[in-house]
Amino acid sequence: MMMKPLKPERRRFIIYAFFFVLFLCAVASINEIRFDNILNFGGCPSISATSATLNSTSDDDVRIFIGILTLPEKYHRRHLLRMVYNSQSPAGAKVDVKFVFCNLTTEEQQVMVALEIMQYDDIIILNCSENMNEGKTYTYFSSLPEMMSSSDAPSSPPYHYVMKADDDTYLKLDNLVDFLRPLPRQDLYFGCVVPCQNKNPWRNIMSGMGYLISWDLVEWIRVSEVPRRNINGPEDRMVAHWLREGNKAKNRHIGRWMMYDYQDSTPTRCSHELWPNTIAVHLLKSDERWVKTLKYFNVTQNLKPSKLYHIP
């Protein structure tokens, strides 16, 4: 049976339909490309975790690791300190700030701290029971070499200096970097001598508000029996004891008058008024003290003008 030839009108309809389908396919492809580009261009950027690395650095820059010893439940204080330190960018330095505490013990801590880590990645949880003077500081220092070890640069220390600081201490990072820049990067112990009226870093200890040791001493703490046998007691006194017994820290420097307690209505030998050359202000126990300190150092000077807010 022979097929009837298509009529001219039907043949034209098929040809038009074929080209119309091709046209639709081309439009769909173009729109898909445009849609993908719109998503890539206008979509909400992902919020990366804040690592507290405050400045890009070169090999010659000072590298400082600051561990703020705190408690798991101090969420508000960590939030404040993140803003305080992420707003500082000392030139010629790499300064990493992380929060340090012992094992979590409640369901609330497990959830809330996990969220913090996911968002900011600036927390170290030590394998210890929470304490102040029963080995927490030893665990902090002795754990760092393994935590920071890298196969990429095994002979190069990840940091020149490691600091232990309290969560009621404000650190002026640019002044800290400027003070450390000319100092030795080996066998060094730096802080604020107590009792405060004394000036001899050899006979006295560095205050627990914030003291710093060079990386080689951190590695020594990890392997030496001296600190391992002497972990119980006021942590700042124990660190000074380790270094004295081990005949370490031949380079000792003090930040006299640059590291001090906040002065209220009752001055002490360790307190004085805020001043520009500050490295550390201690005993900021209340939000009011933090506000006065941060206002003095004009930490909001880089706030950009906007129609979205009005701050006198």
Residue pairs with C-beta under 8 A, 6 or more apart in sequence:
6 14
47 119
49 117
49 118
49 119
49 120
49 121
49 122
50 82
50 86
50 119
50 120
50 121
50 122
51 96
51 120
51 121
51 122
52 82
52 85
52 86
52 96
52 97
52 98
52 120
52 122
53 94
53 95
53 96
54 85
54 86
54 88
54 89
54 90
54 93
54 94
54 95
54 96
54 97
54 173
55 61
55 89
55 90
55 91
55 92
55 93
55 94
55 95
56 94
57 63
57 92
57 93
57 94
60 92
61 92
61 93
61 94
62 92
62 93
62 94
62 160
62 161
62 177
62 180
62 181
63 93
63 94
63 157
63 158
63 159
63 160
63 161
64 93
64 94
64 95
64 96
64 159
64 160
64 161
64 162
64 163
64 176
64 177
64 180
64 212
65 96
65 98
65 144
65 148
65 158
65 159
65 161
65 162
65 163
66 95
66 96
66 97
66 98
66 163
66 165
66 171
67 98
67 99
67 100
67 124
67 140
67 144
67 162
67 163
67 164
67 165
68 81
68 97
68 98
68 99
68 100
68 165
68 166
68 167
69 100
69 101
69 136
69 137
69 140
69 164
69 165
69 166
69 167
70 77
70 78
70 99
70 100
70 101
70 167
71 101
71 130
72 101
72 102
72 104
72 105
72 109
72 113
72 130
73 108
73 109
74 167
75 112
75 116
77 167
78 99
78 116
78 167
80 290
81 97
81 99
81 167
82 120
82 122
84 170
84 294
84 299
85 95
85 97
85 171
85 173
87 299
87 302
88 95
88 172
88 173
88 174
90 173
90 174
90 176
90 177
91 174
91 177
92 177
92 181
93 173
93 177
94 159
95 173
95 176
95 177
96 159
97 122
98 122
98 123
98 124
99 122
99 123
99 124
99 167
100 123
100 124
100 126
100 140
101 123
101 124
101 125
101 126
101 130
102 125
102 126
102 127
102 128
102 129
102 130
102 131
102 136
102 139
103 125
103 126
103 127
103 128
103 129
103 130
104 110
104 113
104 125
105 130
113 123
113 125
116 122
116 123
117 123
124 140
124 143
124 147
126 136
126 139
126 140
126 143
127 139
127 143
128 135
128 136
128 139
130 136
132 235
133 232
133 233
133 234
133 235
133 238
134 231
134 232
135 231
135 232
136 235
137 164
137 235
137 238
137 239
138 221
138 227
138 228
138 231
138 238
140 164
141 162
141 164
141 213
141 218
141 221
141 222
141 227
142 221
142 222
142 227
142 228
143 222
144 162
144 218
144 222
145 218
145 219
145 222
146 222
148 158
148 159
150 158
157 215
157 216
158 215
159 215
160 180
160 185
160 214
160 215
161 180
161 185
161 188
161 190
161 212
161 213
161 214
161 215
162 212
162 213
162 214
162 215
162 218
163 210
163 211
163 212
164 208
164 210
164 211
164 212
164 235
164 239
165 171
165 209
165 210
165 280
166 208
166 209
166 210
166 282
168 282
168 283
168 284
168 285
169 209
169 210
169 280
169 281
169 282
169 284
170 280
170 281
170 284
170 290
170 293
170 294
171 210
171 279
171 280
172 278
172 279
172 280
172 297
175 258
175 277
175 278
175 279
176 279
176 280
179 190
179 253
179 255
179 258
179 279
180 190
180 212
183 190
183 251
183 253
184 214
184 251
185 214
185 215
186 214
186 216
186 251
187 214
187 216
187 217
187 248
187 249
187 250
187 251
188 212
188 213
188 214
188 217
188 249
188 251
188 252
188 253
189 201
189 206
189 211
189 212
189 213
189 214
189 217
189 243
189 248
189 249
189 251
189 252
189 253
190 206
190 211
190 212
190 213
190 252
190 253
190 254
190 255
191 206
191 207
191 209
191 210
191 211
191 212
191 254
191 255
191 259
192 206
192 207
192 209
192 210
192 211
192 254
192 255
192 256
192 258
192 259
192 260
192 270
192 280
193 199
193 200
193 201
193 204
193 205
193 206
193 207
193 254
193 256
194 204
194 205
194 206
194 207
194 236
194 270
195 204
195 269
196 260
196 268
196 269
196 270
197 269
198 204
199 254
199 256
201 252
201 253
201 254
202 252
204 240
205 236
205 237
205 239
205 240
206 236
206 239
206 240
206 254
207 236
207 259
207 270
207 282
208 234
208 235
208 236
209 259
209 261
209 280
209 282
209 283
210 259
210 280
210 282
211 236
211 239
213 239
213 243
213 249
214 251
217 243
217 248
217 249
220 246
220 248
221 227
221 242
224 242
224 246
226 242
226 245
226 246
227 238
227 242
227 246
230 238
230 241
230 242
230 245
231 238
232 238
233 241
242 248
243 249
255 279
255 280
257 272
257 277
258 277
258 278
258 279
258 280
259 278
259 279
259 280
259 282
260 270
260 271
260 272
260 278
260 280
260 281
260 282
261 268
261 270
261 271
261 281
261 282
261 283
262 271
262 281
262 282
262 283
262 284
262 289
262 293
263 271
263 272
263 273
263 274
264 271
264 289
270 282
271 283
274 281
274 292
274 293
274 296
274 297
278 297
281 293
283 289
284 290
284 293
294 300
300 311
303 311
